[in-house]
């Protein structure tokens, strides 16, 4: 399934890690390169329920838990840390 990740934060995203909901260990980084501010990328995953971990260039992290990708064909994640600017 197609997943679009939009980076609307003030930092680049260096890594995006995923794992199925009930799995303990994170899988591989699904980004092939850094996702700069204002950029988007499309990645593909099998349908399922996933946790996501985002690691930014400023060493902060963000997480999205239990994203249900079972009943949709596309899914969009927009990261906006609520920063003004």
C-alpha positions as CSV (number, residue, x, y, z in Angstrom):
1,X,0.0,0.0,0.0
2,X,1.1,3.6,-0.7
3,X,2.1,5.8,2.2
4,X,2.9,9.5,1.7
5,X,5.0,11.2,4.4
6,X,4.9,15.0,4.4
7,X,7.6,16.9,6.3
8,X,6.2,20.2,7.4
9,X,8.5,20.6,10.4
10,X,11.5,22.9,10.9
11,X,14.0,20.0,10.7
12,X,14.9,17.3,8.1
13,X,13.7,13.8,8.8
14,X,16.8,11.5,8.7
15,X,15.1,8.2,9.4
16,X,11.6,6.6,9.5
17,X,11.3,3.2,11.3
18,X,8.3,1.0,11.2
19,X,7.1,-2.2,12.9
20,X,3.9,-4.2,13.0
21,X,1.8,-3.3,16.0
22,X,2.7,-6.3,18.2
23,X,6.3,-6.7,17.2
24,X,8.9,-5.6,19.7
25,X,11.8,-4.7,17.4
26,X,11.8,-1.9,14.9
27,X,12.4,-2.9,11.3
28,X,14.7,-1.1,8.9
29,X,14.7,2.6,8.1
30,X,12.3,3.0,5.2
31,X,13.7,6.3,3.9
32,X,16.3,6.0,1.2
33,X,17.6,9.5,1.8
34,X,16.9,12.5,4.1
35,X,13.5,14.1,3.8
36,X,14.1,17.9,3.9
37,X,11.7,20.5,5.2
38,X,8.7,20.9,2.9
39,X,9.4,17.7,1.0
40,X,7.2,14.5,0.7
41,X,8.1,10.9,-0.1
42,X,6.0,7.9,-1.0
43,X,6.9,4.5,0.5
44,X,5.2,1.2,0.3
45,X,4.2,-1.3,3.0
46,X,2.0,-4.3,3.2
47,X,-1.4,-3.7,4.7
48,X,-1.5,-4.0,8.5
49,X,-1.4,-2.0,11.7
50,X,2.0,-0.3,12.2
51,X,3.9,1.9,14.6
52,X,6.1,4.6,13.1
53,X,9.2,6.3,14.6
54,X,10.6,9.5,13.0
55,X,14.1,10.7,13.7
56,X,14.9,14.3,12.9
57,X,18.2,16.0,12.0
58,X,18.0,18.0,15.3
59,X,18.0,14.6,17.2
60,X,14.3,14.9,18.2
61,X,11.9,12.1,17.6
62,X,8.2,11.7,17.0
63,X,6.1,8.5,17.0
64,X,2.8,7.4,15.5
65,X,1.3,4.3,17.1
66,X,-1.3,1.9,15.8
67,X,-1.7,3.4,12.3
68,X,-4.4,1.1,10.8
69,X,-3.4,0.5,7.2
70,X,-5.8,-2.5,6.7
71,X,-8.9,-0.9,5.1
72,X,-7.4,1.9,2.9
73,X,-5.4,2.0,-0.3
74,X,-3.4,5.1,0.5
75,X,-2.4,6.7,3.8
76,X,-0.9,10.2,4.4
77,X,1.2,11.2,7.4
78,X,1.9,14.9,7.8
79,X,4.5,15.8,10.4
80,X,3.9,19.3,11.7
81,X,5.4,19.9,15.2
82,X,3.3,22.9,15.8
83,X,6.3,25.2,15.3
84,X,5.7,28.8,14.3
85,X,7.6,30.3,11.5
